[in-house]
Amino acid sequence: QVQLVESGGGLVQAGGSLRLSCRASRSIFFSSMGWFRQAPGKQRELVASITTESRTNYADSVEDRFTISRDNAKNTMYLQMNNLKPEDTAVYYCNVVRFGMTHWGQGTQVTVSS
């Protein structure tokens, strides 16, 4: 079992920035990882993903504003979020697929005020 702990969420004004972190309790070296988000009344959606080779993929709505990265030595994944918009308000979840098993973090709230 892998424990995932997210941090870095909070309240920010539109146009501001936040950096989310997701720290895993085990090595992420062979894991693909991603950030998802879920707004009230909406389905959970993929925001960004990063492969074991650090290839990245982004949702169209966050392209050019968000950057996903990973530090295997620290077992940590990051999401740098710039130029935040009110529609980015959601609970953000860390996701790790490790040896065929999917793990989720508990979520961190991001609220963007207009």
C-alpha positions in Angstrom: 0.0 0.0 0.0 1.2 3.5 -0.9 0.2 6.5 1.2 -0.1 9.8 -0.6 -0.1 13.1 1.2 -1.1 16.2 -0.6 -0.3 19.8 0.5 -0.3 23.3 -0.9 -3.9 24.0 -1.4 -5.6 27.1 -0.2 -7.5 30.3 -1.1 -6.0 32.6 -3.8 -7.3 35.5 -5.9 -7.7 35.1 -9.6 -4.4 35.5 -11.4 -2.5 34.1 -8.4 -0.4 31.0 -8.1 -0.3 27.9 -5.9 2.1 24.9 -5.8 0.6 21.5 -4.9 2.8 18.7 -3.6 2.1 15.0 -3.3 4.5 12.9 -1.3 4.4 9.1 -1.5 5.3 6.8 1.3 7.2 4.5 -1.1 9.4 4.9 -4.1 7.7 6.4 -7.2 10.5 5.6 -9.5 8.4 3.1 -11.5 5.1 4.9 -11.2 3.1 7.0 -13.5 1.4 9.9 -11.7 -1.2 12.5 -12.2 -3.3 15.2 -10.7 -7.1 15.1 -10.9 -9.7 17.6 -9.6 -13.3 17.5 -8.7 -15.5 20.5 -8.5 -18.9 20.5 -6.7 -21.5 18.7 -8.7 -19.0 17.6 -11.4 -17.1 14.5 -12.2 -13.5 14.0 -11.3 -11.3 15.0 -14.2 -7.7 14.6 -15.2 -5.7 17.8 -14.9 -2.2 16.6 -15.7 -0.1 13.5 -15.8 3.5 12.5 -15.9 5.1 9.2 -16.9 8.0 7.4 -15.5 10.1 9.0 -18.3 8.7 12.4 -17.3 6.5 12.8 -20.4 3.7 15.1 -19.5 0.1 15.6 -20.6 -2.3 18.4 -19.7 -6.0 19.1 -19.9 -6.8 21.8 -22.5 -8.2 24.0 -19.8 -4.9 24.2 -17.9 -2.4 24.0 -20.8 0.2 26.8 -20.5 -0.8 27.7 -17.0 -0.1 24.5 -15.0 3.2 22.5 -14.9 3.5 19.0 -13.5 6.8 17.7 -12.3 8.3 14.9 -10.2 11.3 14.4 -7.9 11.9 10.7 -7.7 14.6 11.2 -5.0 12.0 12.8 -2.7 9.1 10.5 -3.8 7.2 13.7 -4.6 5.2 15.1 -7.4 4.3 18.7 -7.9 1.7 20.8 -9.7 2.7 24.5 -10.2 -0.5 26.4 -11.0 -0.2 29.9 -12.4 -2.8 32.5 -13.6 -5.5 30.7 -11.6 -9.1 31.2 -12.5 -12.3 30.8 -10.5 -13.1 27.8 -12.6 -10.0 26.1 -11.2 -11.8 25.8 -7.9 -12.0 22.2 -6.9 -10.5 19.5 -4.6 -7.3 18.3 -6.2 -6.3 14.7 -5.9 -3.0 13.0 -6.4 -3.0 9.7 -8.3 -0.2 7.1 -8.5 -0.2 3.9 -10.6 2.5 1.7 -9.2 3.0 -1.9 -10.3 -0.5 -2.0 -11.7 -2.2 -0.7 -8.6 -3.9 2.7 -8.4 -3.5 4.9 -5.3 -5.3 8.2 -4.4 -4.5 10.9 -2.0 -7.0 12.4 0.4 -7.4 15.6 -1.7 -6.5 19.3 -1.1 -8.9 22.2 -1.6 -8.1 24.9 -4.0 -10.3 27.9 -4.0 -9.9 30.8 -6.5 -11.8 34.0 -5.8 -12.8 36.4 -8.5 
